[in-house]
Amino acid sequence: EWVASELGQVDILVNSAGTNVKTRSMAEMEPQQWDKILAVNASGAYYCMYAVLPQMRERGDGLIVNISSIVGLTGNPGQGNYAASKAGIMGFTKSLAREVGVRGITVNAIAPGFIETDMTDNLPEDQKAALASQIPMARLGTVDEIAQAVLFLAGDSGSYITAQTLHVNGGMYTL
């Protein structure tokens, strides 16, 4: 009710919030570190979808794009909580798309690779170079490239695409 009264009609929801804490092996990870990442990355997306789905279902139209991560597919040492949250987003995306497709709502995910953000800006240059060396395109992606993928899914070109994860990673991971 708050979303409808404060924001009005929500046509497109992009769940892009995500967090990561200091890298820790599972043997060293405290339960609150696990819970924090799952709360923001997975539960946060759930609550946002929960808030807009009633009006989208009633209207018979809507679009949801969840931002996941390549780490949800590949895993990453010391990031078991982050990987679990992002893999969960991909599974949740597929399940929800199957539930609401008949109502005219599309639900997709984008799994970025390594992207130039505040998090990667803080990495030492040698670590950024090591990351770029793992990517066939030999560079980190940009936030604009992720935004363009969202716009593709939100536009007419994406109108018959649902339950999919679009990998935007410079060729770093292929199935």
GIBELNOR-V102306 format. One line per field, one symbol per residue. psi: psi as a letter, one per 30 degrees, with the letter a starting at -180 (. if undefined). burial: b if it has 16 or more other ideal C-beta (glycine too) atoms within 10 Angstrom, else e. A space follows every 50 residues. Layout:
# GIBELNOR-V102306
psi=???
burial=???
This chain:
# GIBELNOR-V102306
psi=eeeeeefakjekkjjgkllkakkkleffkkefeeeeeeeeeeeeeeeeee efeeeeeefhklkkkkjblfffeflkkgheeeeeeeeeeeeeeeeeeeef efggkkjllkjlbkkjaeefffkleeeeeeeeffkefhlllleeeeeeee eeefaefgfgklgljkjigggekk.
burial=eebeeeeeebeebbbbebebbeeeeeeebeeebbebbbebbbebbeebbe bbbebbbeeeebbbbbbbbbbbbeeeeebbbbbbbbbbbbebbbebbeeb eeeebbbbbbbbbbbeeeeeeeeeeeebeebeeebeeeebbeeebbeebb ebbbeeebeeebebbbbbbbebeee
